[in-house]
C-alpha cells in the first residue's frame, strides 16, 4: 500500500475469472501468466509494490524461463496487478499461493494460512471457489473450510498443490499433470475445469491424498539427495571420485538411473516439507531426519576436508554459486551461505559469486577464481562448465560441473 493507505495498483473491482493471492511470488506469478496466456482474466493480488512496479515496466522480478515472452502480451489485457482487496471480492475463483515456512524451531507455522483467510474474510464470498495452492500441513484444508463456515454458509474449497520446479514453471505447467482435490463436488468441478485450461490432464484425488502427495514428493526428493550426498562423503573419505562411481553406476543400468548427483539440497521447499511431514508423524520420520542430518551436514564435511589440508586462517576461499539451485536467482535457504559461515568461523577469507543472484558483495566468477586459493562450487550453474580456473587453484566440485580441461 502507499503511505496514504490507498492501493497503488487496482483493477477497479471489475469481475475476473481468477484472483491469485500471493500473485507476485515464485508460485503465483508464473501460474497467473499461464492462465492469462490461455485467455482467462487474472488478477495478481499482492502487497509487494516493488515487484508490481517491475512487472508494469515489462520486467520479470526473478528468473522464470519463458515468462518474459508472455508478460507483454497479457499485461493489462488478461493479466492485472492489484494491491486492492476489493479485487479479491470481484473474482469468481480465488487461489491462495503464499509461502508456508517453518519457524525458528523447525516446526511448521500452522497459523499462517488460517490467519490469511481471516484477514481476507471480509473480501471473500461463499459463492466463490477458494483454491489452495500452497503446501499445507495435513488436514489444514478442512480447517480452512471450517473457519469459513463459522458464518453458517456453505463454502467451496479445493486443494491443488503446486508441483513445478522453480524457474521452469511455464514449461512444466504445460507438461505435467495437475493434482486436483476438493471438499465438495462443486469445488472439484470448478478446480478441474480451471486446471484443464493449462495442464495436459488432471488427476482427481481426495484432499488428504493431495496433501500427502505434495509432502511425500518433496520428502522423497530430499531423501534421494541425502543418499547421493552420503555416498559422496563415503567415496571422498575413501579417496575415490564419487562422480566417476555414479557415472559407472547409471550408464546403461536403469535400476540405478534415479540416483541424483551429490550437491547442496536446499531452497524453501525440500527441507521444510520434510520437516512438516515429520511433525505430522509425531517426529517419528526416521528417514526424513536422517536425510536432514546428511544434507545439512555436507557444508561442514567440505570444510573439515579443507581443514585437513590447509590452515584456513591463511586461505582465501571462493564460493561459486549462491542461489539454491542451478540457473536461477533465488538464494532463499541456500547452503552456500552456511558453507561461507563455517569457513569464516575457521578464519578463512571468503568470497562469493553468482551468475544470476545479485549482491553488492559478489564478484564475477573470473575475479573469484583469480583471487582464491580454493574454489568451491556451491551450485552447478551452466556457465561454470566452461570456466577457466588457474591450475594453482584447488577446486572442490561436489557436483562434478567444472570440466578438468577448463583449467588454465
Secondary structure, DSSP 4 states (H G I P E B T S, - for coil): --TTS--SS--TT--EEEEEETTTSTTHHHHHHHHHHTT--EEEE-S-HHHHHHHHTT--SS--TTHHHHHHHHBTTTEEEE--THHHHTEEEEEE-----B-TTS-B-THHHHHHHHHHGGG--TTSEEEE-S---TTHHHHHHHHHGGGS---EEEE----PPTT-HHHHHHHS-EEEEESSHHHHHHHHHHHHTTSS-EEE--HHHHHHHHHHHHHHHHHHHHHHHHHHHHHHHTT--HHHHHHHHHTT-GGGTT-PPPS---SSSHHHHHHHHHHHTTT--HHHHHHHHHHHHHHHHHHHHHHTT--GGG-EEEEE--SSSTT----TT-HHHHHHHHHHHTT-EEEEE-SS---TT---HHHHHHH-SEEEE-S--GGGGG--B-TTSEEE-TT--S-GGGB-
